Amino acid sequence: LTMSDATTGIFLADTLCALSGHAREDCELLAQVLARDGQHRRALTALRRVRDGEMTTAMRALAGECLFAMRDYEGCLEALGGGETPPERGARGAEEAALSLLRGRAYEAMESRTRAVRWYKHALTCDAMCFGAYEAMLATHMLTEAEERELVESLELDDSNAWVREMYAVMGNSRQVTSELATVVRVGVNDDEFEAGTPPRGGAADASASSASSVIEALRSSGDVRIACARRMYQHGEFAACYV
């Protein structure tokens, strides 16, 4: 259903929910459509028809998102299972990262920056592709430059998505950037480094190096990279260069 079909979607989902005797899947569908339409309180009512033991991770996340939208941050954390400190061991993946990201946002809204940072970092530990967690820490300068560089270097990435580290490094707040992409777009490096270039990490074979270089070259045209470059140029007083 598209956003323009919200009224019809709510009508059909509510009817389906009633006809099925409030089956779990139908309650979840109704809650999703209601939340999408901004009716967060009604969405919570639909979710509460589901027994606690039958609540899926996605449903808990949806309940947390609704409570967050209603500015009930403590209720949001409770819906997600509470927890002031991330577990040292536990589930990993995009779903767990999304829950950790939401916890971080709730703690940030409650002005508990230390706890927010813990959960944002945990989100990236669960899924390095969870850019929302990284962006949240950058937006309010929650990390020192050293902490930011350490975090980016610690991300668990394989060869197929190593470009994520390159992007994060360039888009960060740190003034000094160790990254091949940074060298290509001349961000956070001095002139000598720019002229010499930065070799691919780990001494990879020629084929791998060529492939990595082609990815780096393609990333220089990314809108996010261009914005990051313009922001850094603006900060350095190179106002005319921001438009190039």
C-alpha positions as CSV (number, residue, x, y, z in Angstrom):
1,L,0.0,0.0,0.0
2,T,1.2,3.5,-0.8
3,M,0.8,6.5,1.5
4,S,-2.2,7.6,-0.6
5,D,-3.9,4.4,0.2
6,A,-3.6,4.8,4.0
7,T,-7.3,5.2,4.7
8,T,-8.2,2.2,2.6
9,G,-5.3,0.2,4.0
10,I,-6.4,0.9,7.6
11,F,-10.0,-0.1,6.8
12,L,-9.0,-3.4,5.2
13,A,-6.4,-4.3,7.8
14,D,-8.8,-3.5,10.6
15,T,-11.6,-5.6,9.0
16,L,-9.1,-8.5,8.4
17,C,-8.0,-8.3,12.0
18,A,-11.6,-8.6,13.3
19,L,-12.5,-11.5,10.9
20,S,-9.4,-13.5,11.9
21,G,-10.1,-13.1,15.6
22,H,-7.1,-10.8,16.0
23,A,-4.5,-13.2,14.7
24,R,-0.9,-12.1,15.4
25,E,0.0,-11.5,11.8
26,D,-3.1,-9.4,11.2
27,C,-2.6,-7.3,14.3
28,E,1.0,-6.6,13.1
29,L,-0.2,-5.6,9.7
30,L,-2.8,-3.3,11.2
31,A,-0.3,-1.7,13.5
32,Q,2.2,-1.2,10.6
33,V,-0.5,0.6,8.5
34,L,-1.6,2.8,11.5
35,A,2.0,3.7,12.4
36,R,2.7,4.6,8.8
37,D,-0.3,7.0,8.9
38,G,1.0,8.5,12.2
39,Q,-1.7,6.9,14.3
40,H,0.8,5.6,16.9
41,R,-1.6,5.2,19.8
42,R,-4.0,3.1,17.7
43,A,-1.0,1.1,16.5
44,L,0.0,0.3,20.1
45,T,-3.6,-0.8,20.8
46,A,-3.4,-3.2,17.9
47,L,-0.1,-4.6,19.1
48,R,-1.3,-5.0,22.7
49,R,-3.8,-7.6,21.4
50,V,-0.9,-9.9,20.9
51,R,0.3,-11.9,23.8
52,D,3.8,-11.1,25.2
53,G,5.1,-14.5,24.3
54,E,4.0,-14.1,20.7
55,M,5.6,-10.7,20.1
56,T,8.3,-10.9,17.4
57,T,11.4,-8.7,17.3
58,A,9.8,-6.7,14.5
59,M,6.7,-6.1,16.6
60,R,8.7,-5.0,19.7
61,A,10.6,-2.6,17.4
62,L,7.4,-1.2,16.0
63,A,6.0,-0.7,19.5
64,G,9.2,1.1,20.5
65,E,9.0,3.4,17.4
66,C,5.4,4.3,18.2
67,L,6.3,5.2,21.8
68,F,9.3,7.1,20.7
69,A,7.1,9.1,18.3
70,M,4.8,9.8,21.2
71,R,7.9,11.0,23.2
72,D,7.4,8.3,25.8
73,Y,11.1,7.5,25.9
74,E,11.0,5.4,29.0
75,G,8.1,3.4,27.6
76,C,10.1,3.0,24.4
77,L,13.0,1.5,26.3
78,E,10.7,-0.8,28.2
79,A,9.0,-2.0,25.0
80,L,12.5,-2.9,23.7
81,G,13.4,-4.9,26.8
82,G,15.1,-2.2,28.8
83,G,18.9,-2.4,29.4
84,E,21.2,0.5,30.2
85,T,24.3,-1.4,28.9
86,P,24.6,-3.5,25.7
87,P,25.3,-7.2,26.2
88,E,28.9,-8.3,25.5
89,R,27.5,-11.3,23.6
90,G,24.2,-11.6,21.9
91,A,22.4,-11.6,18.7
92,R,23.8,-9.8,15.7
93,G,22.4,-8.6,12.4
94,A,20.2,-5.8,11.0
95,E,17.2,-6.4,13.4
96,E,19.3,-6.2,16.5
97,A,21.1,-3.2,15.1
98,A,17.8,-1.4,14.6
99,L,16.7,-2.1,18.2
100,S,20.1,-0.8,19.5
101,L,19.7,2.3,17.3
102,L,16.3,3.0,18.7
103,R,17.6,2.5,22.3
104,G,20.3,5.0,21.5
105,R,17.9,7.6,20.2
106,A,15.7,7.2,23.3
107,Y,18.6,7.7,25.6
108,E,19.8,10.7,23.6
109,A,16.3,12.2,23.8
110,M,16.5,11.7,27.6
111,E,19.9,13.5,27.5
112,S,21.9,10.5,28.6
113,R,24.6,10.8,26.0
114,T,26.9,8.2,27.6
115,R,24.2,5.5,27.3
116,A,23.3,6.7,23.9
117,V,26.8,6.3,22.6
118,R,27.0,2.8,24.1
119,W,23.9,1.7,22.2
120,Y,24.9,3.5,19.0
121,K,28.3,1.7,19.0
122,H,26.5,-1.6,19.7
123,A,24.3,-1.0,16.7
124,L,27.4,-0.7,14.5
125,T,28.8,-3.8,16.2
126,C,25.7,-5.7,15.3
127,D,25.6,-4.3,11.7
128,A,28.3,-2.1,10.4
129,M,25.9,-0.9,7.7
130,C,23.7,0.8,10.3
131,F,24.6,4.3,9.2
132,G,21.9,5.9,11.3
133,A,23.9,5.1,14.5
134,Y,27.1,6.5,13.0
135,E,25.3,9.6,11.8
136,A,23.6,10.2,15.2
137,M,27.0,10.3,16.9
138,L,28.5,12.6,14.3
139,A,25.5,15.0,14.4
140,T,26.0,16.0,18.0
141,H,29.8,15.4,18.2
142,M,29.5,12.5,20.7
143,L,32.9,11.2,19.9
144,T,36.4,12.7,20.0
145,E,38.4,12.5,16.8
146,A,40.5,9.7,18.2
147,E,37.3,7.8,19.3
148,E,35.8,8.3,15.9
149,R,38.9,6.9,14.0
150,E,39.1,4.0,16.4
151,L,35.4,3.2,15.9
152,V,35.7,3.3,12.1
153,E,38.8,1.0,12.1
154,S,37.1,-1.5,14.5
155,L,34.1,-2.1,12.2
156,E,33.8,-5.8,11.1
157,L,33.7,-5.7,7.3
158,D,34.8,-8.1,4.7
159,D,36.2,-7.4,1.3
160,S,32.8,-7.0,-0.4
161,N,31.8,-4.1,1.8
162,A,35.1,-2.6,2.8
163,W,33.9,0.6,1.0
164,V,31.7,1.3,4.1
165,R,34.8,2.1,6.1
166,E,36.1,4.4,3.4
167,M,32.8,6.3,3.3
168,Y,32.5,6.6,7.1
169,A,36.1,7.9,7.3
170,V,35.4,10.7,4.7
171,M,32.0,11.6,6.1
172,G,33.2,11.8,9.7
173,N,34.2,14.8,11.8
174,S,37.9,13.8,12.3
175,R,40.2,16.3,10.6
176,Q,42.8,13.6,9.8
177,V,41.6,10.8,7.7
178,T,43.5,7.6,6.8
179,S,41.6,6.4,3.8
180,E,42.2,5.8,0.1
181,L,38.9,7.5,-0.7
182,A,40.0,10.5,1.3
183,T,43.2,10.7,-0.8
184,V,41.2,10.5,-4.0
185,V,38.8,13.4,-3.0
186,R,41.6,15.2,-1.1
187,V,39.8,15.2,2.3
188,G,41.7,15.2,5.6
189,V,45.1,14.6,4.0
190,N,48.0,16.9,3.4
191,D,49.4,17.7,-0.1
192,D,52.2,15.1,0.1
193,E,49.7,12.3,0.9
194,F,47.5,13.5,-2.0
195,E,50.4,13.5,-4.5
196,A,51.7,10.1,-3.4
197,G,48.3,8.4,-3.1
198,T,47.4,5.8,-0.5
199,P,47.9,2.1,-1.4
200,P,45.1,-0.4,-1.0
201,R,45.0,-2.0,2.5
202,G,46.7,-5.2,3.3
203,G,48.8,-5.6,0.1
204,A,46.1,-7.3,-1.9
205,A,46.7,-9.0,-5.2
206,D,46.7,-6.8,-8.4
207,A,43.3,-7.9,-9.4
208,S,41.8,-7.2,-6.0
209,A,43.7,-3.9,-5.9
210,S,42.3,-2.9,-9.3
211,S,38.8,-3.8,-8.2
212,A,39.1,-1.9,-5.0
213,S,40.4,1.2,-6.8
214,S,37.5,1.1,-9.3
215,V,35.1,1.1,-6.4
216,I,36.9,4.0,-4.7
217,E,36.9,6.0,-8.0
218,A,33.1,5.4,-8.4
219,L,32.4,6.5,-4.8
220,R,33.9,9.9,-5.4
221,S,30.7,10.8,-7.3
222,S,28.5,9.8,-4.4
223,G,26.2,12.6,-3.1
224,D,27.2,11.9,0.5
225,V,30.9,12.1,-0.3
226,R,30.4,15.4,-2.3
227,I,28.5,16.9,0.6
228,A,31.2,15.8,3.1
229,C,33.9,17.4,0.8
230,A,31.9,20.6,0.6
231,R,31.4,20.7,4.3
232,R,35.1,20.3,5.0
233,M,36.1,22.9,2.4
234,Y,33.6,25.3,4.0
235,Q,35.2,24.7,7.4
236,H,38.6,25.5,5.9
237,G,37.3,28.8,4.4
238,E,37.5,27.4,0.8
239,F,34.0,28.8,0.0
240,A,34.4,29.0,-3.8
241,A,35.5,25.3,-3.9
242,C,32.3,24.2,-2.2
243,Y,30.4,24.7,-5.4
244,V,32.8,22.7,-7.6
